[in-house]
Every structure is written in C-alpha cells, then in structure tokens.
Amino acid sequence: MWIIAGTIPDPDFSLLVPEGPAPCSASLSEAGLHLPDGRTVPVERGTAALAATALQTCAALGCTPPALLLAGDTGSGSGSRRLYAWLEKALPALAPRGLTFHYLFPDVDWHNRLLLAVRELENAPLMVADAGFMYVAKMSGYADAYELFTPDVGELAFLADEKAPHPFYTRGFLLAEEQNIPVLLARAQEHGNCPANLIIKGKADHIIHEGRLHAVVDNPSVPAMECIGGTGDIVTGLVTGLLCAGLPTATAALAAARLARLLAAYCRPDPSTPVSRLIAALPEVLPRSRDEILALGRA
C-alpha cells in the first residue's frame, strides 16, 4: 500500500482515512475528485491535484492506486494534527510501502512523533515530501530520512538556508534563480537539509539522484505552465504513481519530469487553463507499458 497524506482547503472537511488494505476507490470526473466515502472535492491545485494525477497514472499502468488520507485545514493546523495523530496510531496496522506527504501544517513535534513511528516499523516505507510537509521535514533536521523531495527553485533556496524556519524567511543572499541551483543544492546538502534524491522543478527540471545531478529536462518547453497553479503538484503526483508501480526512484523522477512536459505540449495551455483540464488529459500521454515508462526514465 502507498498512502498520499495531505489537506483539503476546507475547514468543514472531516478526516478521510484509508479503507484498510483495499485498493483506493477514488475516481476523477469533470466534477472533481470523487472520494471513497462519496464526497467530491474540486481539483484546482494542492493535494487534490496530486492525488488525481497519481490515480490517473496508476490507472494507465494497471497498478494498485495509492490510498488517500486527507484532512480539512485552511491554515489553523487543527486538521493536520488530526491527520498526524491518526496516522501515528494506524501505521503499524497499515505497514505502507510508501508515503507521499503534501500540504500539511508544519508542526515539528508531530512530524518527529510520526517519524519515530515510521522508524519502529519492521519495513521502513519510502517517503516522498512536497510543500508544507517538505518544510517541516527540513525544519526537523531529519531530511535524510526521506527518499525524495520535489522542491521548486524557491523552495530549494529555503532548503539551502540552514536558519530559515519557512520559505518566507529565506535570507535574500540565497537567490532563487535557476543558474544558482548548483550552489543552493550544495549548501542544502552541506547542512543535511535535503535527501539524496530530488526533482527540482523549474524552467528546466533537475533530477538529483544519490546526491548528484542525474539529468536535466528542459524540452518540450511550454512557458504557460509556469503561470498555472498546480503544475508542480502534477509532477509530484506523477512520481508518486510511478513509485506505486514499483519503478526505481531515479527512473520514476526522470519519467515524471518528462511526462509533465509531454502533457503540456499535448494540451498547449494558456495561463488561464485550469490544472484540472491538464490532469483530465493525462490518459492521452501516459504510456501503457512498463517498457515505455522505463525508456522515459533513462538518462
């Protein structure tokens, strides 16, 4: 089982937990992401966009989709803490193979409690972190416990700043510009603030594997994608789906970056294009065989 854990920006959204070992029964339509308990949430950006992308990817490849663990939270942290508490207790019974953490309130104490519960499992799951949970993973000092981070260049500057508690407070001399990626990466690594594997998202995507540059993906280039909220969530959803299918991390990361660009070229979006339209088109560009995916993931 792979689990996607994150929040929905709705204070009235009650906790949605995995249905035991059964495959996730969520589905996608023009109305949004249909959850196993009958609720529907819009796919605009954030965890809903990530989850919808991962589900589309797994459906195309014929592999078991990730389970969803979702809480409503608009910034107070209360929903996130309910999610942390539930997962801490449920982890031994779930014994997940992998976890993708997304938008969650960055609570260091709860992060560390959860990490301790993960480390007590007989088989430690692979862990992917993006957005708010990536921030707290860095703040905790345990970034090296993760398999993969998926930052954009601004977030990489935050990871490079050993003093910043949040991206808003990244010091100005750490310039979030693509030409500075090697310097920012080296500084993040020096201070132990990132794992060995990253997808650094930007005009060119940099795939870091085992601490070294593995590949750079810059083609096809569709500038409008930089203006559409949620396109980074698509990349994290793609890599999650490919990891669910059992691909090695470097292969999954490189294939995810390339697939996101192929999707953009296929859809030819403009800045007003909703991310839901891009995700709906994913079946048109996703390969149906493992061999095709492996080819996309070759450096």
Buried (B, 14 or more C-beta within 10 A) or exposed (E): BBBBBBBBBBEEBEEBBBEEEEBBEBBBEEEBBBBBEEBBBBBBBBBBBBBBBBBBBBBBBEBBBBBBBBBBBBEEBBBBBBBBBBBBEBBEEBEBBBBBBBBBBBBBEBBBBBBEBBEEEEEEBBBBBBBBBBBBBBBBBBBEBBBBBBBBBBBBBBBBBBEBBEBEEBEEEBEBEBEBBEBBBEBBBEBEBBBBBBBBBBEBBBBBBEBEBBBBBEEEEBEBBEEBEBBBBBBBBBBBBBBBBEBEBBBBBBBBBBBBBBBBBBBEBEEEBBBBEBBBBBEEBBBEEBEEBBEBBEE
